[in-house]
Amino acid sequence: MKMTPEMIRAQENMKPGVITAEGFLGHDDRNIIDIIIADEIEMEKLGLHFSEVAERMKEILKFGEKGLGELVSYEHFLIKVDEARGFLPCPFQDGVYRKKVVYVKNNANNENLMFSVLSIHLIEKHHFLQGKGSKFRLEPFKIKKVLFEK
């Protein structure tokens, strides 16, 4: 699929040193459209919907924030939310988001996941799980294991 000018600009914003020191693409050399399409196919195979994943992440974030940086139990999860000063802009240039990182452990299967508030937006609005090797890359199989398995 051809990259639009908006997608080219977003991919430039995802490079290391533009928005974050490490960027959003890791060692993935595919363009962002190809990354998104591959992840959409994988999510569909796993029966996951981007909107449902984003809602579950928001729910976990909400309960985790009650811990004020300490561990919180919710359902079969153990959650911790860390917050740093400042904001991060979306590389697609449609908002800015608090620097909050959520650590969640599924106690039923001992699987862990880390995501940010920006990650929630990228999933919900852009179907972007970040490039392979990115610090905040969310693998579809891991999303399913941590957020939806009991």
Stockholm file with secondary structure:
# STOCKHOLM 1.0

chainA/1-150         MKMTPEMIRAQENMKPGVITAEGFLGHDDRNIIDIIIADEIEMEKLGLHFSEVAERMKEILKFGEKGLGELVSYEHFLIKVDEARGFLPCPFQDGVYRKKVVYVKNNANNENLMFSVLSIHLIEKHHFLQGKGSKFRLEPFKIKKVLFEK
#=GR chainA/1-150 SS CCCCHHHHHHHHHTSTTTSSSSCSCTTCCSCHHHHHHHHHHHHHHTTCCHHHHHHHHHHHHHHHHTTTTSCEEETTEEEEEEEEEEEEECTTSSCEEEEEEEEEEETTTTEEEEEEHHHHHHHHHHCCCCCTTCTTCCCHHHHIIIIICC
#=GC SS_cons         CCCCHHHHHHHHHTSTTTSSSSCSCTTCCSCHHHHHHHHHHHHHHTTCCHHHHHHHHHHHHHHHHTTTTSCEEETTEEEEEEEEEEEEECTTSSCEEEEEEEEEEETTTTEEEEEEHHHHHHHHHHCCCCCTTCTTCCCHHHHIIIIICC
//
